[in-house]
Amino acid sequence: MSAGEAGVTPRDGEPAARSAPESTAGWAEGRPAGAAWPLTLAGLVVVLALAAVTRLLDKNVPGLLEGTALEDLGAAIEYPVYAILLGLLGNAVLTATGLRDRLAGGFRTEFFIKTGLVLLGASINLKVIATAAGPAILQAIVLISTVFLFTWWLGGRLGLDDKLRALLSAAVSICGVSAAIAAAGAVQAKREQLAYSASLVIAFALPSIFILPWAATALGLSPEVAGAWIGGNIDTTAAVTAAGTIVGEQALQVATIVKVTQNALMGVVAVALTAYFAFKVERRPDARRPGLGDLWERFPKFVLGFVAASVIATWWLSTVSADTGKATIGVANDLRVWFLILAFVSIGLEFRVASLKEAGWRPVGVFATATAVNVALALGLAALLFSGFSVA
């Protein structure tokens, strides 16, 4: 694998990562040619088994560690951590036995994660965002725009491939892995680039679960400001929930509103990236101007499902009782968790260590620096917009 394949642009030539066969648009084609269906089924069984173990750990570890020195850690670790670690463990075992590539047809990362993200839309009540989260909307727009553009600029200065820049920028500025996946579909990024971005998100989100609540207490922040800071800064929804819970119920409510508002803007960013890459990044000087058909062809269609699920959920909640609505959305959320567990397990199974080695320190440096900027800017915006704010 070359440096370009790992996502770092060679200094003296065209980015190697613009070749189409390895992109997420061709994930299915990236499977071993002619893979027999029994092997694909066997690969799927491996994914399902590891997902079941993940669910078991997620539900039982907090209770097992209750009352011990590791109680807080057990309560804070969420299913993405278990899923990716188990996927990586399975990856190592299957690679050592020579079965990994033969079973890869069952590692349906794209299908699992897109289905999970469509179901994520069902948890977004657009009415709540529109009526109760004015400051959250303003914070989301300013934060996403500033952090995305800063990350994109810094990645360019350090020579990262445009596709990896897009994934890192979306992940750190919006909602972590979910945004990286939406961006990957829009820019047709490589599987390795998505796995790399997802690994960085998880690596930075886990310590944030503990660091931000501690820092909020040390700074004397009100629960509302602390929640807005957590929701605007931590990249994964699961980690936001864990950190908000540590601070308290009010902080959790505000953190959830802020994060959901950022999640809702994921589709807007996907549209913008689709147009930017079609019209500027990948358009050759002698090529015709891309039309609507070209944009539609490369646009990640699951984003429409995400928006549709949000609209349907908002309508449904306005027509039924609170208990009925909560039960229905609860089912959708449980299905979402299952599909995302399957996706994270598959990411671990597909991950190649060589991509980390080849990419070097530059993507990590970009992500770390952008995270620091996000922390500082989110704190300032939270203090400015959420002082005196109430979710009641």
PLY file of the C-alpha trace (Angstrom):
ply
format ascii 1.0
element vertex 392
property float x
property float y
property float z
element edge 391
property int vertex1
property int vertex2
end_header
0.00 0.00 0.00
1.33 3.38 -0.96
1.19 6.55 1.10
-1.49 7.83 -1.25
-3.63 4.78 -0.60
-3.38 5.45 3.11
-4.64 8.97 2.59
-1.49 11.11 2.46
-0.92 12.99 -0.77
2.54 12.56 -2.28
4.28 15.91 -2.31
5.42 15.68 -5.90
2.46 14.33 -7.80
-1.24 13.68 -8.08
-3.01 12.16 -5.08
-3.00 8.41 -5.50
-6.26 8.14 -3.56
-8.43 9.37 -6.44
-8.57 6.00 -8.13
-12.16 4.75 -8.01
-11.99 0.97 -7.49
-11.21 1.20 -3.75
-13.76 3.90 -2.94
-16.77 3.42 -0.71
-18.91 3.72 -3.82
-17.48 0.35 -4.82
-17.31 -1.40 -1.45
-19.27 -4.32 -2.78
-16.97 -4.57 -5.78
-14.01 -4.52 -3.41
-14.93 -8.00 -2.16
-13.02 -11.03 -3.46
-14.29 -11.76 -6.95
-16.51 -14.79 -7.19
-16.74 -15.29 -3.43
-19.04 -18.25 -2.81
-22.20 -17.57 -0.84
-21.36 -20.10 1.89
-18.21 -18.12 2.72
-20.19 -14.87 2.67
-22.74 -16.46 5.00
-19.96 -17.67 7.27
-18.52 -14.14 7.38
-21.94 -12.78 8.30
-22.22 -15.34 11.10
-18.87 -14.13 12.47
-20.14 -10.53 12.45
-23.41 -11.50 14.15
-21.61 -13.55 16.81
-19.23 -10.72 17.67
-22.17 -8.28 17.70
-24.02 -10.51 20.17
-20.96 -10.57 22.46
-20.74 -6.77 22.14
-24.36 -6.37 23.21
-23.78 -8.74 26.11
-20.76 -6.76 27.32
-22.56 -3.44 26.87
-25.49 -4.57 29.02
-23.62 -6.48 31.74
-20.18 -4.94 32.29
-21.52 -1.85 34.17
-23.40 -4.09 36.60
-20.45 -6.43 37.10
-18.14 -3.52 37.91
-20.60 -1.73 40.18
-19.09 -1.06 43.59
-15.51 -1.58 42.37
-12.74 0.90 41.57
-13.62 0.47 37.88
-17.31 1.35 38.27
-17.07 4.73 36.50
-15.03 3.27 33.66
-17.45 0.41 33.14
-20.42 2.79 33.05
-18.73 5.15 30.60
-17.54 2.67 27.98
-20.19 2.33 25.27
-20.87 -0.28 22.60
-18.69 1.26 19.83
-15.58 0.55 21.91
-16.52 -3.09 22.55
-17.56 -3.59 18.93
-14.40 -2.21 17.37
-12.13 -4.02 19.85
-13.90 -7.33 19.23
-13.76 -6.68 15.49
-10.02 -6.06 15.70
-9.59 -9.24 17.76
-11.57 -11.21 15.20
-9.52 -9.57 12.46
-6.29 -10.81 14.08
-7.60 -14.36 14.54
-9.00 -14.62 11.00
-5.83 -13.15 9.50
-3.65 -15.60 11.42
-5.77 -18.54 10.22
-5.87 -17.27 6.61
-9.67 -16.92 6.65
-10.08 -13.15 6.74
-10.13 -12.43 3.00
-12.21 -15.53 2.29
-14.93 -14.43 4.72
-14.78 -10.72 3.84
-17.93 -10.96 1.73
-19.94 -11.06 4.96
-18.43 -7.90 6.41
-21.18 -5.61 5.10
-19.96 -2.42 6.72
-21.64 -0.11 4.21
-25.08 -1.72 4.49
-25.00 -1.94 8.28
-23.87 1.58 8.87
-26.15 3.24 6.35
-29.15 1.40 7.77
-28.09 2.46 11.26
-27.81 6.08 10.20
-31.24 6.06 8.59
-32.63 4.76 11.88
-30.68 7.48 13.69
-32.91 9.96 11.90
-35.90 8.57 13.84
-34.37 9.87 17.08
-34.27 13.44 15.80
-37.43 15.38 16.64
-37.28 18.39 14.34
-39.98 20.13 16.40
-37.78 20.04 19.51
-34.83 21.46 17.57
-36.95 24.22 16.04
-38.74 25.30 19.21
-36.41 24.56 22.11
-32.90 24.78 20.76
-32.34 28.19 19.18
-28.92 28.55 20.83
-28.06 24.97 19.80
-28.78 25.76 16.15
-26.60 28.87 16.23
-23.83 27.02 18.04
-23.99 24.14 15.58
-23.74 26.38 12.52
-20.82 28.42 13.87
-18.99 25.43 15.33
-19.38 23.13 12.34
-18.43 25.81 9.81
-15.37 27.01 11.71
-13.98 23.63 12.77
-14.66 22.00 9.40
-12.90 24.76 7.46
-9.98 24.84 9.91
-9.50 21.06 9.69
-9.74 21.16 5.90
-7.16 23.96 5.74
-4.75 22.27 8.15
-5.06 18.95 6.35
-4.18 20.67 3.10
-1.16 22.37 4.67
0.11 18.99 5.88
-0.44 17.29 2.52
-3.37 15.00 3.29
-5.41 13.57 0.45
-8.60 15.55 -0.19
-10.84 12.59 0.59
-9.22 11.92 3.94
-9.37 15.65 4.68
-13.11 15.57 4.05
-13.63 12.58 6.37
-11.55 14.03 9.20
-13.16 17.47 8.83
-16.68 16.06 8.94
-15.90 13.70 11.82
-14.34 16.27 14.14
-16.80 19.07 13.38
-20.17 17.27 13.29
-20.81 13.89 14.85
-17.83 11.58 14.56
-18.17 8.27 12.76
-21.68 8.99 11.41
-20.50 12.18 9.72
-17.38 10.46 8.40
-19.57 7.83 6.77
-21.81 10.44 5.18
-18.71 12.26 3.91
-17.20 9.00 2.65
-20.26 8.40 0.50
-20.22 11.96 -0.82
-16.53 12.00 -1.79
-16.21 8.27 -2.60
-13.44 7.70 -0.07
-11.57 4.45 0.45
-12.53 1.82 3.03
-9.16 2.24 4.71
-9.68 5.98 5.04
-13.06 5.47 6.70
-11.67 2.84 9.08
-8.77 5.16 9.93
-11.11 8.09 10.61
-13.43 5.94 12.74
-10.47 4.73 14.81
-9.36 8.30 15.50
-12.88 9.31 16.54
-13.15 6.46 19.05
-9.60 7.03 20.36
-10.30 10.72 21.10
-13.91 10.30 22.27
-13.21 7.77 25.03
-10.95 9.95 27.23
-13.26 12.92 26.60
-16.01 11.08 28.50
-14.02 11.62 31.69
-11.95 14.72 30.92
-14.77 17.11 29.95
-17.03 16.46 32.97
-13.98 16.91 35.24
-13.00 20.11 33.42
-16.58 21.44 33.57
-16.59 20.95 37.34
-13.14 22.50 37.72
-14.22 25.54 35.69
-17.43 25.93 37.70
-19.68 25.71 34.64
-23.43 25.60 35.08
-25.09 22.30 34.05
-26.53 23.94 30.91
-23.20 25.37 29.78
-21.42 22.12 30.62
-23.98 20.17 28.60
-23.67 22.49 25.61
-19.87 22.20 25.77
-20.02 18.39 25.91
-22.62 18.11 23.14
-20.73 20.47 20.86
-17.33 18.91 21.39
-17.47 15.12 21.84
-17.79 13.45 18.46
-19.96 10.39 19.13
-23.54 10.44 20.41
-22.88 7.51 22.76
-19.91 9.29 24.36
-21.94 12.52 24.66
-24.62 10.59 26.55
-22.05 9.04 28.87
-20.30 12.36 29.63
-23.58 14.23 30.07
-24.80 11.59 32.49
-21.67 12.04 34.62
-22.39 15.79 34.97
-26.11 15.39 35.67
-29.61 15.28 34.21
-29.79 18.93 33.11
-26.40 18.72 31.42
-27.47 15.51 29.68
-30.63 17.11 28.29
-28.75 20.11 26.86
-25.90 17.93 25.55
-28.42 15.71 23.77
-30.20 18.67 22.13
-26.89 20.15 20.97
-25.61 16.85 19.56
-28.90 16.02 17.86
-28.88 19.48 16.26
-25.40 18.84 14.88
-26.48 15.39 13.66
-29.36 17.00 11.78
-26.90 19.12 9.79
-25.05 16.03 8.56
-27.17 15.92 5.39
-26.36 19.55 4.56
-22.63 18.83 4.76
-23.04 15.72 2.60
-24.74 17.77 -0.11
-22.03 20.46 0.04
-19.22 17.89 -0.17
-20.89 16.11 -3.07
-21.08 19.36 -5.06
-17.57 20.54 -4.10
-15.85 17.31 -5.13
-17.86 17.05 -8.34
-17.34 20.65 -9.45
-13.85 21.37 -8.14
-11.73 18.58 -6.68
-12.30 15.82 -9.22
-13.30 17.80 -12.29
-10.66 17.85 -15.02
-10.05 21.08 -16.98
-11.23 19.50 -20.24
-14.28 17.80 -18.75
-17.82 19.04 -19.12
-19.50 20.80 -16.23
-21.20 18.23 -13.95
-24.99 18.26 -14.16
-27.68 17.37 -11.68
-27.53 13.77 -12.85
-23.84 13.56 -11.96
-24.48 15.02 -8.51
-27.34 12.62 -7.93
-25.21 9.64 -8.97
-22.55 10.31 -6.34
-24.83 11.71 -3.62
-25.13 9.31 -0.62
-28.79 8.32 -0.96
-29.06 7.09 2.63
-28.97 10.75 3.72
-32.46 11.09 2.21
-33.56 8.16 4.35
-32.07 9.89 7.38
-34.05 13.06 6.65
-37.21 11.11 5.87
-36.95 9.18 9.14
-36.61 12.49 11.02
-39.69 13.94 9.34
-41.77 10.79 9.88
-40.69 10.52 13.54
-41.52 14.18 14.15
-44.98 13.74 12.59
-45.61 10.49 14.48
-44.71 11.99 17.85
-47.15 14.83 17.25
-50.07 12.46 16.56
-49.76 9.88 19.34
-49.52 9.89 23.12
-46.17 10.46 24.78
-45.94 6.84 25.98
-46.77 5.39 22.56
-44.32 7.69 20.82
-41.58 6.88 23.29
-42.13 3.14 22.85
-42.05 3.37 19.05
-38.89 5.48 18.94
-37.38 3.11 21.51
-37.79 0.21 19.07
-36.18 2.25 16.28
-33.32 3.23 18.57
-32.73 -0.39 19.59
-32.59 -1.45 15.94
-30.20 1.44 15.26
-27.88 0.25 18.02
-27.86 -3.28 16.60
-27.03 -2.11 13.08
-24.30 0.24 14.34
-22.81 -2.58 16.43
-22.72 -4.74 13.30
-21.09 -1.85 11.44
-18.42 -1.19 14.08
-17.61 -4.90 14.29
-17.24 -4.97 10.51
-14.97 -1.90 10.60
-12.72 -3.75 13.04
-12.75 -6.87 10.88
-11.87 -4.88 7.75
-9.24 -2.67 9.35
-5.66 -3.01 8.11
-2.83 -1.93 10.39
-0.75 -1.08 7.33
-3.00 1.90 6.64
-2.10 3.43 10.01
1.62 2.88 9.47
1.58 4.30 5.95
-0.46 7.38 6.88
2.04 8.37 9.57
1.57 11.14 12.10
0.00 13.81 9.90
-3.68 12.70 10.05
-3.36 12.19 13.81
-1.81 15.66 14.15
-4.61 17.22 12.11
-7.32 15.48 14.12
-5.70 16.31 17.46
-5.20 19.98 16.59
-8.74 20.30 15.23
-10.07 18.67 18.40
-8.22 21.25 20.53
-9.71 24.07 18.45
-13.15 22.45 18.78
-12.77 22.22 22.57
-11.87 25.90 22.92
-14.46 27.23 20.46
-17.26 25.02 21.84
-16.51 26.23 25.36
-16.69 29.87 24.29
-19.93 29.38 22.36
-21.50 27.37 25.19
-20.68 30.09 27.73
-21.99 32.80 25.39
-25.19 31.12 24.23
-26.27 28.90 27.13
-25.73 31.05 30.22
-29.22 31.28 31.71
-30.62 28.78 29.19
-33.28 26.33 30.40
-34.65 23.20 28.75
-37.92 23.48 30.67
0 1
1 2
2 3
3 4
4 5
5 6
6 7
7 8
8 9
9 10
10 11
11 12
12 13
13 14
14 15
15 16
16 17
17 18
18 19
19 20
20 21
21 22
22 23
23 24
24 25
25 26
26 27
27 28
28 29
29 30
30 31
31 32
32 33
33 34
34 35
35 36
36 37
37 38
38 39
39 40
40 41
41 42
42 43
43 44
44 45
45 46
46 47
47 48
48 49
49 50
50 51
51 52
52 53
53 54
54 55
55 56
56 57
57 58
58 59
59 60
60 61
61 62
62 63
63 64
64 65
65 66
66 67
67 68
68 69
69 70
70 71
71 72
72 73
73 74
74 75
75 76
76 77
77 78
78 79
79 80
80 81
81 82
82 83
83 84
84 85
85 86
86 87
87 88
88 89
89 90
90 91
91 92
92 93
93 94
94 95
95 96
96 97
97 98
98 99
99 100
100 101
101 102
102 103
103 104
104 105
105 106
106 107
107 108
108 109
109 110
110 111
111 112
112 113
113 114
114 115
115 116
116 117
117 118
118 119
119 120
120 121
121 122
122 123
123 124
124 125
125 126
126 127
127 128
128 129
129 130
130 131
131 132
132 133
133 134
134 135
135 136
136 137
137 138
138 139
139 140
140 141
141 142
142 143
143 144
144 145
145 146
146 147
147 148
148 149
149 150
150 151
151 152
152 153
153 154
154 155
155 156
156 157
157 158
158 159
159 160
160 161
161 162
162 163
163 164
164 165
165 166
166 167
167 168
168 169
169 170
170 171
171 172
172 173
173 174
174 175
175 176
176 177
177 178
178 179
179 180
180 181
181 182
182 183
183 184
184 185
185 186
186 187
187 188
188 189
189 190
190 191
191 192
192 193
193 194
194 195
195 196
196 197
197 198
198 199
199 200
200 201
201 202
202 203
203 204
204 205
205 206
206 207
207 208
208 209
209 210
210 211
211 212
212 213
213 214
214 215
215 216
216 217
217 218
218 219
219 220
220 221
221 222
222 223
223 224
224 225
225 226
226 227
227 228
228 229
229 230
230 231
231 232
232 233
233 234
234 235
235 236
236 237
237 238
238 239
239 240
240 241
241 242
242 243
243 244
244 245
245 246
246 247
247 248
248 249
249 250
250 251
251 252
252 253
253 254
254 255
255 256
256 257
257 258
258 259
259 260
260 261
261 262
262 263
263 264
264 265
265 266
266 267
267 268
268 269
269 270
270 271
271 272
272 273
273 274
274 275
275 276
276 277
277 278
278 279
279 280
280 281
281 282
282 283
283 284
284 285
285 286
286 287
287 288
288 289
289 290
290 291
291 292
292 293
293 294
294 295
295 296
296 297
297 298
298 299
299 300
300 301
301 302
302 303
303 304
304 305
305 306
306 307
307 308
308 309
309 310
310 311
311 312
312 313
313 314
314 315
315 316
316 317
317 318
318 319
319 320
320 321
321 322
322 323
323 324
324 325
325 326
326 327
327 328
328 329
329 330
330 331
331 332
332 333
333 334
334 335
335 336
336 337
337 338
338 339
339 340
340 341
341 342
342 343
343 344
344 345
345 346
346 347
347 348
348 349
349 350
350 351
351 352
352 353
353 354
354 355
355 356
356 357
357 358
358 359
359 360
360 361
361 362
362 363
363 364
364 365
365 366
366 367
367 368
368 369
369 370
370 371
371 372
372 373
373 374
374 375
375 376
376 377
377 378
378 379
379 380
380 381
381 382
382 383
383 384
384 385
385 386
386 387
387 388
388 389
389 390
390 391
